[in-house]
């Protein structure tokens, strides 16, 4: 399984718009072939910090996600909402396997 934790720091004045744009991306992403999870997490102690937990069956499935129309719409919509560039951290999934 191919897992990435994407850390996003959002400008405080963009919270509601970011959440709405990310909800739409989540709803489409979970329907993609190869998608295992696409969780959107908000840090309760720092509400402008989000983690997107993206799990795909393969690295190819994860790359295909970045070619979708919904990803491009999300990427472009939230670019100006970020307080700093988002950071994707690849992780090795141990359990569950595959």
Rosetta silent file (secondary structure, phi, psi, omega in degrees, C-alpha in Angstrom):
SEQUENCE: XXXXXXXXXXXXXXXXXXXXXXXXXXXXXXXXXXXXXXXXXXXXXXXXXXXXXXXXXXXXXXXXXXXXXXXXXXXXXXXXXXXXXXXXXXXXXXXXXX
SCORE:     score description
SCORE:     0.000 S_00000001
   1 L     0.000  140.690 -179.196    0.000    0.000    0.000 S_00000001
   2 E  -104.372  115.143 -176.048    1.222    3.503   -0.883 S_00000001
   3 E  -120.955  136.770  174.261    0.528    6.031    1.902 S_00000001
   4 E  -131.656  134.257  171.054    1.237    9.750    2.024 S_00000001
   5 E  -101.266  116.590 -178.849    0.566   12.142    4.900 S_00000001
   6 E  -103.875  114.020  178.893    0.040   15.595    3.429 S_00000001
   7 E   -90.198  128.112 -179.227    0.509   18.387    5.968 S_00000001
   8 E  -129.622  129.856  174.052   -1.343   21.576    5.098 S_00000001
   9 E  -112.684  120.591 -172.455   -1.260   24.867    6.999 S_00000001
  10 E  -105.800  145.613  173.746   -4.126   27.139    6.018 S_00000001
  11 L   -64.728  138.473 -177.108   -4.511   30.870    6.476 S_00000001
  12 H   -54.766  -35.465 -178.762   -7.067   31.508    9.273 S_00000001
  13 H   -76.052   -3.022 -178.049   -9.322   33.537    6.984 S_00000001
  14 H  -112.592    7.015 -174.385   -9.523   30.605    4.548 S_00000001
  15 H   -55.318  -53.728 -176.067  -10.576   27.806    6.918 S_00000001
  16 H   -62.557  -43.402 -179.794  -14.182   27.410    5.776 S_00000001
  17 H   -66.240  -39.229  178.164  -13.319   27.626    2.071 S_00000001
  18 H   -63.584  -45.936 -179.630  -10.448   25.157    2.469 S_00000001
  19 H   -60.327  -42.978 -179.344  -12.659   22.652    4.281 S_00000001
  20 H   -65.883  -45.008  178.857  -15.336   22.895    1.593 S_00000001
  21 H   -63.773  -37.990 -178.231  -12.867   22.493   -1.285 S_00000001
  22 H   -73.401  -33.070  174.986  -11.189   19.590    0.486 S_00000001
  23 H   -59.787  -45.884  179.711  -14.527   17.890    1.168 S_00000001
  24 H   -62.655  -41.097  178.077  -15.259   17.858   -2.559 S_00000001
  25 H   -64.730  -42.747  177.928  -11.790   16.436   -3.296 S_00000001
  26 H   -58.655  -49.650 -175.708  -12.251   13.776   -0.600 S_00000001
  27 H   -60.123  -36.468  177.960  -15.644   12.700   -1.924 S_00000001
  28 H   -79.002  -37.174 -176.526  -14.261   12.183   -5.438 S_00000001
  29 H   -64.502  -38.256 -178.104  -10.951   10.658   -4.298 S_00000001
  30 L   -68.834  -12.167  177.704  -12.538    7.837   -2.316 S_00000001
  31 L   -92.610   -4.972 -177.709  -14.249    6.695   -5.537 S_00000001
  32 L   -70.991  144.333  172.391  -10.962    6.317   -7.448 S_00000001
  33 L   -60.230  136.771  178.791   -9.755    2.846   -8.428 S_00000001
  34 L    86.953  -10.023  179.190   -7.007    1.819   -6.042 S_00000001
  35 E   -74.827  130.443  177.361   -8.007    4.234   -3.294 S_00000001
  36 E  -105.695  -36.492  176.517   -7.961    2.595    0.133 S_00000001
  37 E  -157.107  149.249  172.592   -8.435    5.686    2.352 S_00000001
  38 E  -148.625   82.882 -175.495   -8.546    9.418    1.928 S_00000001
  39 E   -95.437  142.179  176.081   -9.002   10.910    5.385 S_00000001
  40 E  -113.835  117.239 -175.284   -9.032   14.622    6.132 S_00000001
  41 E  -116.723  138.885  177.053   -7.828   15.391    9.656 S_00000001
  42 E  -117.775  131.264 -179.748   -7.828   18.736   11.482 S_00000001
  43 L   -72.077  115.731 -177.642   -5.541   19.366   14.440 S_00000001
  44 L   -66.164  -24.893  179.585   -7.796   20.330   17.380 S_00000001
  45 L   -89.160  -13.200  177.994   -5.007   22.287   19.068 S_00000001
  46 L  -144.164   81.783 -170.540   -4.078   24.126   15.853 S_00000001
  47 L   -59.179  -14.663  178.509   -7.226   24.370   13.668 S_00000001
  48 L   -89.283    0.724  178.615   -5.296   25.744   10.683 S_00000001
  49 E  -104.761  124.602  179.049   -3.223   22.537   10.473 S_00000001
  50 E  -123.062  151.770  170.138   -4.643   19.661    8.447 S_00000001
  51 E  -125.883  126.980  172.056   -3.317   16.242    7.520 S_00000001
  52 E   -98.768  119.502  178.832   -4.616   14.420    4.479 S_00000001
  53 E   -97.406  106.655 -175.560   -4.094   10.677    4.933 S_00000001
  54 E  -111.698  116.958  179.269   -3.956    9.276    1.412 S_00000001
  55 E  -122.940  124.725  178.771   -3.695    5.513    0.984 S_00000001
  56 E  -125.993  153.857 -178.602   -3.634    3.861   -2.435 S_00000001
  57 L   -60.432  -38.910 -177.536   -3.084    0.250   -3.422 S_00000001
  58 L  -139.231  165.310  174.610   -0.022    1.163   -5.506 S_00000001
  59 H   -63.226  -33.508  178.296    2.235    4.101   -6.263 S_00000001
  60 H   -64.672  -39.573  176.730    0.704    4.136   -9.745 S_00000001
  61 H   -63.730  -39.847  178.406   -2.770    4.580   -8.236 S_00000001
  62 H   -65.126  -40.441  177.462   -1.461    7.498   -6.166 S_00000001
  63 H   -66.013  -38.191  178.931    0.068    9.073   -9.279 S_00000001
  64 H   -62.539  -34.015  177.250   -3.209    8.593  -11.165 S_00000001
  65 H   -56.038  -41.013 -176.878   -4.941   10.581   -8.403 S_00000001
  66 L   -74.067   -4.666  177.062   -2.821   13.592   -9.316 S_00000001
  67 L  -100.898   -1.380 -176.461   -4.047   13.356  -12.906 S_00000001
  68 L   -80.163  154.691  177.883   -7.747   13.604  -12.001 S_00000001
  69 H   -64.491  -38.888 -177.957   -9.877   16.657  -12.684 S_00000001
  70 H   -66.824  -34.219  176.387  -11.025   16.847   -9.053 S_00000001
  71 H   -65.681  -45.304 -179.244   -7.420   16.959   -7.797 S_00000001
  72 H   -61.412  -40.964  178.106   -6.550   19.771  -10.243 S_00000001
  73 H   -62.548  -45.915  179.319   -9.629   21.731   -9.159 S_00000001
  74 H   -62.048  -50.493 -177.711   -8.692   21.273   -5.475 S_00000001
  75 H   -54.327  -47.136 -178.288   -5.000   22.109   -6.032 S_00000001
  76 H   -71.111  -37.673 -178.505   -5.821   25.323   -7.848 S_00000001
  77 H   -66.675  -38.698 -173.552   -8.622   26.327   -5.479 S_00000001
  78 H   -94.034   -6.673 -176.092   -6.590   25.957   -2.278 S_00000001
  79 H   -53.329  -44.831 -177.521   -3.233   27.279   -3.504 S_00000001
  80 H   -80.662   -7.714 -179.139   -3.903   30.812   -2.272 S_00000001
  81 H   -87.124  -14.504 -173.725   -5.413   29.529    1.001 S_00000001
  82 E   -82.723  137.128  177.562   -2.201   27.958    2.265 S_00000001
  83 L   -77.001  -21.789  178.201   -0.034   29.741    4.788 S_00000001
  84 L  -157.760  163.097  179.896    2.953   27.754    3.479 S_00000001
  85 L   -59.732  141.315  177.774    3.509   25.082    0.825 S_00000001
  86 L   -68.267  154.089 -177.766    1.917   21.732    1.659 S_00000001
  87 E  -126.349  118.025  175.863    4.286   18.912    2.548 S_00000001
  88 E   -93.659  126.250 -179.281    3.706   15.314    1.470 S_00000001
  89 E  -115.557  110.832  177.920    5.445   12.729    3.623 S_00000001
  90 E   -69.824  140.664 -179.943    5.566    9.202    2.166 S_00000001
  91 E  -127.622  153.313  174.731    4.999    6.461    4.709 S_00000001
  92 E   -96.801  120.908  179.729    5.441    2.701    4.629 S_00000001
  93 L   -82.811  123.323  177.480    2.199    0.923    5.518 S_00000001
  94 L   -98.174  -49.848 -179.022    2.802   -2.091    7.755 S_00000001
  95 L  -136.241  129.727   -2.975   -0.706   -2.945    8.977 S_00000001
  96 L   -73.323  150.615  178.945   -3.001   -3.588    7.326 S_00000001
  97 L   -79.351  134.398  174.554   -0.783   -5.028    4.628 S_00000001
  98 L    55.955    0.000    0.000   -1.780   -4.239    1.051 S_00000001
